[in-house]
């Protein structure tokens, strides 16, 4: 009888320790969550970055939402809207830079308790300026927000000095 009561007590204790109450679930920090690498969204972002480096925008129709927006750290306003705007913006980078590549860096997907999903790339863009002929090693952070399997927003953080130097080397290179 003692063994039966001991087993029952231990089982009840384990269940009580591991189950979350409704109150605990409701009080989760909405901006906390989990992150991983090697998931489908991380692989997708890395693949898209590799395609961008070759000026291949074949991923745009499949993975960008029609209301896609892009921001940069230099400006809090939306820089680009829509798929066509994204292609035009990225094409400008290829007007200024050649031999674009990216270091492996880190690509991770964050799933927040509030339902948001973001994938981030932390690495370095390597290129040569088309007009200055300078080699560039520019730290880059790319933040993508997903809704389902579509990218709805992207924020690029990089040192705009390299881009501005290239524009200064040939101001006619950038379309007004």
Backbone bond lengths (Angstrom), bond angles and torsions (degrees), N, CA, C in turn:
res aa  C-N    CA-C-N  psi(-1)  N-CA   C-N-CA  omega(-1)  CA-C   N-CA-C  phi
1 X - - - 1.432 - - 1.532 111.03 -
2 X 1.342 116.43 -41.76 1.456 120.61 178.49 1.530 110.70 -60.63
3 X 1.329 115.72 -41.41 1.469 119.20 -179.67 1.525 110.83 -64.28
4 X 1.316 117.73 -39.33 1.456 122.46 179.48 1.527 110.22 -64.88
5 X 1.348 116.63 -44.91 1.463 120.26 178.24 1.526 111.31 -65.36
6 X 1.326 117.76 -39.05 1.457 121.72 178.23 1.523 110.63 -62.84
7 X 1.327 118.04 -44.76 1.472 122.46 177.62 1.519 110.75 -61.64
8 X 1.324 117.27 -43.32 1.451 122.06 179.45 1.528 110.34 -63.52
9 X 1.337 117.50 -44.16 1.459 122.13 179.41 1.530 111.50 -63.37
10 X 1.327 117.17 -45.31 1.470 121.54 179.96 1.528 110.16 -63.70
11 X 1.333 117.79 -44.48 1.466 121.79 179.09 1.520 111.23 -61.11
12 X 1.323 116.87 -46.06 1.469 120.94 -179.99 1.521 110.62 -63.64
13 X 1.313 117.04 -38.91 1.467 120.75 179.06 1.523 111.16 -64.67
14 X 1.318 117.19 -42.19 1.467 120.87 -179.44 1.522 110.83 -65.55
15 X 1.313 116.89 -41.53 1.464 120.12 178.87 1.518 110.15 -65.10
16 X 1.302 118.27 -41.82 1.458 122.35 -179.49 1.524 111.35 -64.92
17 X 1.315 117.31 -34.77 1.458 121.21 -178.13 1.523 112.27 -76.79
18 X 1.313 118.71 -28.14 1.456 120.19 -173.09 1.516 114.47 -99.83
19 X 1.318 119.45 -19.67 1.465 118.95 -177.88 1.519 110.02 -89.31
20 X 1.355 115.70 140.47 1.450 120.59 178.48 1.514 109.06 -90.02
21 X 1.303 114.85 141.13 1.450 118.67 175.90 1.523 108.64 -80.97
22 X 1.313 117.52 164.46 1.465 121.93 179.14 1.521 110.12 -60.66
23 X 1.328 117.91 -37.48 1.461 121.74 179.42 1.520 110.92 -64.23
24 X 1.339 117.65 -42.90 1.460 120.72 179.04 1.519 110.88 -62.49
25 X 1.311 118.59 -40.23 1.456 122.36 -179.82 1.522 110.67 -65.36
26 X 1.317 117.97 -40.85 1.464 121.65 -178.71 1.525 112.03 -70.02
27 X 1.329 118.70 -24.67 1.461 122.19 -175.79 1.521 113.55 -93.49
28 X 1.330 118.83 11.79 1.455 119.95 177.76 1.522 110.08 -65.14
29 X 1.304 116.71 141.43 1.454 121.79 176.17 1.528 108.18 -63.16
30 X 1.343 119.42 120.37 1.463 120.84 -176.73 1.527 113.30 -65.51
31 X 1.324 117.66 -22.19 1.457 120.37 -179.50 1.526 112.69 -97.50
32 X 1.320 116.74 4.36 1.464 121.18 172.38 1.520 107.05 -91.45
33 X 1.290 116.81 172.94 1.455 120.41 178.37 1.509 110.73 166.54
34 X 1.321 115.22 -146.20 1.455 120.55 -178.83 1.518 109.95 -127.52
35 X 1.324 116.30 158.44 1.457 119.58 172.60 1.509 109.42 -137.12
36 X 1.323 113.65 154.00 1.451 120.16 -178.62 1.523 108.88 -149.86
37 X 1.295 115.77 165.58 1.463 121.08 172.33 1.522 106.64 -129.89
38 X 1.295 116.07 158.92 1.450 119.81 179.93 1.519 113.33 82.79
39 X 1.327 117.84 3.39 1.461 120.91 177.11 1.532 109.28 -80.07
40 X 1.315 117.27 174.96 1.474 122.00 -176.13 1.526 111.84 -62.01
41 X 1.328 118.45 -39.74 1.464 120.58 -178.62 1.532 111.23 -70.45
42 X 1.322 117.65 -39.00 1.472 120.58 176.06 1.532 110.49 -62.95
43 X 1.303 116.36 -44.09 1.469 120.16 178.26 1.520 110.73 -64.09
44 X 1.330 116.90 -38.33 1.466 121.20 179.68 1.519 110.42 -64.22
45 X 1.338 118.13 -46.45 1.463 120.48 179.70 1.522 110.42 -62.53
46 X 1.316 118.01 -44.14 1.462 120.77 179.54 1.532 110.27 -61.09
47 X 1.310 116.91 -42.71 1.466 121.24 178.20 1.532 110.44 -61.59
48 X 1.332 117.19 -43.34 1.463 120.89 179.67 1.526 111.56 -65.56
49 X 1.325 117.34 -36.87 1.468 120.82 177.10 1.532 109.85 -64.31
50 X 1.324 116.36 -40.93 1.467 119.74 178.09 1.537 110.94 -65.23
51 X 1.332 117.25 -39.58 1.470 120.61 177.24 1.529 109.89 -64.94
52 X 1.336 117.69 -44.24 1.464 120.94 177.48 1.520 111.11 -55.78
53 X 1.325 116.97 -42.48 1.473 120.19 -177.24 1.529 111.54 -60.40
54 X 1.326 117.12 -22.46 1.470 122.26 178.64 1.535 111.64 -101.33
55 X 1.334 116.65 10.12 1.471 122.67 -176.46 1.525 111.21 58.58
56 X 1.313 116.29 34.63 1.461 123.03 177.57 1.526 107.22 -105.79
57 X 1.317 116.44 111.09 1.463 121.45 -176.43 1.528 111.47 -105.03
58 X 1.307 117.33 27.57 1.467 121.93 -178.37 1.529 112.47 -63.39
59 X 1.310 118.04 -20.83 1.461 121.88 -179.73 1.526 113.20 -77.09
60 X 1.318 117.52 -16.39 1.462 121.79 -172.10 1.529 111.79 -59.69
61 X 1.321 118.21 -50.45 1.468 120.41 -177.09 1.518 112.45 -64.41
62 X 1.317 117.16 -33.30 1.457 121.02 -176.39 1.524 113.35 -82.22
63 X 1.321 118.03 -38.17 1.464 119.82 -168.70 1.519 115.87 -114.57
64 X 1.323 120.09 -13.09 1.459 120.47 177.14 1.523 109.48 -94.71
65 X 1.323 116.23 135.05 1.467 119.65 176.63 1.527 108.21 -73.37
66 X 1.317 117.67 156.22 1.469 120.22 179.23 1.527 112.81 -59.57
67 X 1.336 118.15 -28.06 1.462 121.54 -179.81 1.529 112.48 -100.34
68 X 1.321 116.72 26.55 1.470 123.55 179.02 1.526 110.50 -54.39
69 X 1.345 116.67 138.01 1.468 122.21 174.25 1.523 109.06 -129.21
70 X 1.324 115.75 149.09 1.465 121.79 178.60 1.517 108.16 -129.08
71 X 1.331 114.67 135.97 1.463 122.17 176.47 1.526 107.80 -125.61
72 X 1.324 115.89 160.26 1.460 120.08 172.10 1.527 107.53 -122.38
73 X 1.302 115.45 161.30 1.464 119.68 179.56 1.523 110.90 -66.90
74 X 1.331 117.36 -21.05 1.455 120.99 -178.78 1.528 112.21 -75.26
75 X 1.342 117.13 -16.65 1.451 120.70 -175.77 1.518 108.40 -149.50
76 X 1.332 117.04 126.94 1.454 119.36 -179.18 1.522 112.49 -77.64
77 X 1.324 117.48 -14.66 1.465 121.00 178.30 1.529 109.76 -74.61
78 X 1.313 115.25 161.31 1.459 120.45 176.00 1.529 108.23 -69.68
79 X 1.315 116.90 126.58 1.466 123.08 -179.82 1.527 110.10 -89.43
80 X 1.327 116.19 -34.88 1.457 122.09 -174.73 1.527 108.75 -137.40
81 X 1.334 115.33 142.08 1.458 121.75 172.42 1.518 108.93 -128.29
82 X 1.319 116.06 134.70 1.453 121.41 173.77 1.517 114.36 80.73
83 X 1.318 113.70 170.27 1.464 121.29 -176.43 1.525 111.78 -66.90
84 X 1.335 117.02 -44.27 1.467 120.24 -178.85 1.523 111.24 -64.55
85 X 1.332 116.28 -38.91 1.459 120.56 176.91 1.514 112.09 -63.02
86 X 1.329 115.84 -39.78 1.470 120.22 178.77 1.522 110.48 -63.33
87 X 1.310 116.91 -45.21 1.472 120.37 179.53 1.529 110.27 -62.25
88 X 1.331 117.86 -43.29 1.472 121.00 179.37 1.528 110.72 -62.15
89 X 1.327 117.03 -43.22 1.463 121.61 -179.84 1.533 110.58 -63.29
90 X 1.333 116.10 -49.01 1.455 119.51 -178.63 1.528 111.08 -66.48
91 X 1.315 117.67 -33.06 1.471 120.89 177.81 1.523 110.71 -64.53
92 X 1.345 116.81 -34.76 1.466 120.57 176.83 1.529 110.83 -59.67
93 X 1.311 116.39 -38.35 1.468 119.62 177.82 1.525 110.33 -60.83
94 X 1.312 116.20 -39.80 1.472 120.35 179.32 1.526 111.72 -74.23
95 X 1.322 117.81 -19.68 1.468 121.27 173.71 1.524 109.89 -70.35
96 X 1.331 115.90 -32.11 1.466 121.51 -176.63 1.524 113.71 -93.71
97 X 1.337 117.19 -30.57 1.464 121.71 -171.68 1.521 111.10 -123.75
98 X 1.319 115.77 148.63 1.465 121.02 174.36 1.522 108.92 -127.54
99 X 1.311 115.47 165.70 1.472 121.91 179.93 1.532 111.50 53.55
100 X 1.320 116.08 44.63 1.462 121.19 -178.47 1.530 109.48 -72.88
101 X 1.319 114.97 132.86 1.461 121.24 172.84 1.531 107.41 -148.02
102 X 1.313 115.69 169.70 1.455 121.38 -179.50 1.519 109.31 -131.34
103 X 1.327 115.81 143.28 1.461 119.47 172.61 1.522 108.01 -70.99
104 X 1.314 116.39 158.96 1.467 120.18 -178.61 1.523 111.36 -57.21
105 X 1.304 117.93 -42.58 1.457 121.17 176.62 1.513 113.26 54.16
106 X 1.326 114.75 -151.60 1.466 121.76 177.42 1.519 108.24 -124.46
107 X 1.309 115.93 136.77 1.456 121.97 173.37 1.519 106.67 -127.72
108 X 1.329 115.62 120.38 1.458 120.15 -175.93 1.522 110.34 -138.65
109 X 1.317 115.04 147.70 1.452 121.24 176.61 1.521 109.20 -109.95
110 X 1.330 115.22 130.61 1.456 123.03 179.30 1.530 108.55 -108.88
111 X 1.310 116.79 125.42 1.462 122.62 175.30 1.521 106.75 -110.79
112 X 1.330 115.89 111.31 1.457 121.04 -176.14 1.523 111.12 -88.21
113 X 1.314 115.78 155.41 1.460 121.12 179.57 1.525 112.88 -62.36
114 X 1.342 117.37 -21.59 1.463 120.24 179.65 1.534 112.42 -84.96
115 X 1.340 116.93 3.61 1.459 120.89 177.16 1.518 114.55 98.78
116 X 1.330 118.17 -13.13 1.469 120.32 179.26 1.523 110.18 -70.14
117 X 1.338 114.93 145.77 1.470 121.11 175.28 1.519 107.46 -128.67
118 X 1.333 115.94 125.87 1.462 122.82 -179.38 1.526 108.54 -127.83
119 X 1.322 116.08 139.41 1.462 120.58 172.18 1.518 107.21 -117.73
120 X 1.338 116.01 136.58 1.456 121.34 -174.43 1.515 110.86 -126.69
121 X 1.329 114.88 142.40 1.466 121.99 172.16 1.519 107.13 -116.06
122 X 1.320 116.11 126.59 1.461 122.50 174.31 1.516 106.65 -119.24
123 X 1.311 117.94 112.50 1.458 120.49 -178.86 1.511 111.32 -167.88
124 X 1.325 116.04 -153.11 1.451 122.23 -176.24 1.518 110.20 -133.30
125 X 1.326 115.73 131.83 1.456 122.11 172.51 1.527 107.09 -88.09
126 X 1.313 116.11 129.16 1.462 122.17 176.41 1.526 107.62 -113.83
127 X 1.332 117.20 134.79 1.460 120.40 -178.95 1.525 108.84 -164.39
128 X 1.330 114.28 176.08 1.460 122.13 173.02 1.519 107.30 -123.37
129 X 1.329 116.50 133.96 1.454 120.12 177.47 1.517 110.08 -66.87
130 X 1.328 117.17 131.38 1.470 120.84 -178.42 1.518 112.02 -69.05
131 X 1.327 117.95 -27.47 1.465 120.33 -176.20 1.519 112.70 -106.96
132 X 1.317 117.75 -33.96 1.466 120.69 179.10 1.525 111.33 -89.11
133 X 1.334 116.71 -20.96 1.467 123.90 -175.82 1.535 112.21 62.97
134 X 1.332 116.70 19.78 1.467 121.63 177.86 1.516 109.66 -84.13
135 X 1.338 115.03 142.19 1.465 120.40 171.87 1.520 108.57 -78.63
136 X 1.306 115.27 136.05 1.458 121.35 -175.58 1.526 109.12 -120.26
137 X 1.316 115.49 133.69 1.470 122.69 170.72 1.525 105.41 -128.41
138 X 1.324 116.61 97.50 1.453 122.55 -171.34 1.535 110.46 -113.19
139 X 1.342 117.74 115.76 1.467 118.90 174.22 1.530 109.72 -58.93
140 X 1.336 115.38 136.94 1.462 121.23 -176.55 1.527 109.12 -135.92
141 X 1.328 115.06 136.65 1.458 121.78 169.19 1.519 106.63 -122.18
142 X 1.317 116.79 126.62 1.458 122.41 177.84 1.526 107.25 -117.88
143 X 1.324 116.51 123.70 1.472 122.44 179.77 1.517 107.47 -114.04
144 X 1.310 116.96 122.63 1.464 122.36 179.84 1.522 108.69 -118.20
145 X 1.336 116.35 133.48 1.463 120.48 173.28 1.523 108.61 -105.37
146 X 1.324 115.02 138.32 1.469 122.44 -177.83 1.514 110.75 -110.81
147 X 1.312 115.59 145.85 1.468 123.69 163.46 1.518 104.24 -125.41
148 X 1.323 116.19 108.46 1.464 119.92 -173.39 1.520 109.21 65.77
149 X 1.327 116.42 -124.18 1.469 120.17 -179.58 1.528 112.22 -106.10
150 X 1.337 117.81 17.22 1.463 122.25 -179.60 1.526 111.12 -114.75
151 X 1.331 115.72 140.33 1.460 121.22 173.63 1.527 107.31 -80.05
152 X 1.331 116.58 124.53 1.460 120.06 -179.65 1.519 112.59 -104.43
153 X 1.325 116.68 -23.10 1.467 119.08 177.15 1.518 109.94 -153.85
154 X 1.316 113.48 155.51 1.460 121.23 177.52 1.516 107.48 -141.66
155 X 1.319 116.29 137.50 1.455 122.15 172.81 1.518 107.37 -123.11
156 X 1.330 115.77 123.16 1.465 122.41 178.85 1.521 108.89 -103.14
157 X 1.309 115.70 129.81 1.456 121.04 175.91 1.519 108.29 -120.10
158 X 1.316 115.26 117.96 1.461 121.25 179.24 1.516 108.53 -156.29
159 X 1.309 116.71 165.56 1.453 122.11 178.54 1.527 107.78 -81.76
160 X 1.319 116.94 107.19 1.463 122.12 -176.70 1.534 112.65 -67.45
161 X 1.322 117.96 -8.25 1.470 121.06 179.91 1.526 110.83 -55.31
162 X 1.325 116.93 -42.55 1.465 120.28 -178.05 1.528 110.83 -63.46
163 X 1.314 116.13 -41.56 1.466 120.94 179.45 1.525 109.91 -68.02
164 X 1.318 117.27 -44.23 1.465 121.24 -179.81 1.525 111.16 -63.70
165 X 1.332 117.73 -37.55 1.468 120.82 176.11 1.522 110.73 -61.82
166 X 1.316 116.43 -38.94 1.463 120.31 -179.01 1.530 110.74 -71.12
167 X 1.315 116.83 -38.80 1.474 120.04 176.03 1.521 109.74 -63.71
168 X 1.335 117.21 -40.58 1.460 120.82 178.93 1.529 111.80 -63.42
169 X 1.327 116.08 -32.50 1.476 120.21 179.13 1.533 111.14 -68.02
170 X 1.323 118.15 -26.33 1.463 122.74 176.13 1.529 108.42 -157.50
171 X 1.332 117.62 86.96 1.456 120.22 -177.23 1.528 114.05 -60.42
172 X 1.331 118.09 -22.48 1.465 120.97 179.52 1.536 112.20 -75.09
173 X 1.315 117.00 -7.83 1.470 120.82 -176.84 1.523 111.80 -70.16
174 X 1.329 117.71 -27.08 1.463 120.72 -177.06 1.513 109.16 -101.51
175 X 1.324 114.44 128.31 1.464 120.43 178.43 1.522 109.26 -70.13
176 X 1.272 115.97 135.86 1.476 121.27 179.95 1.496 110.64 -79.78
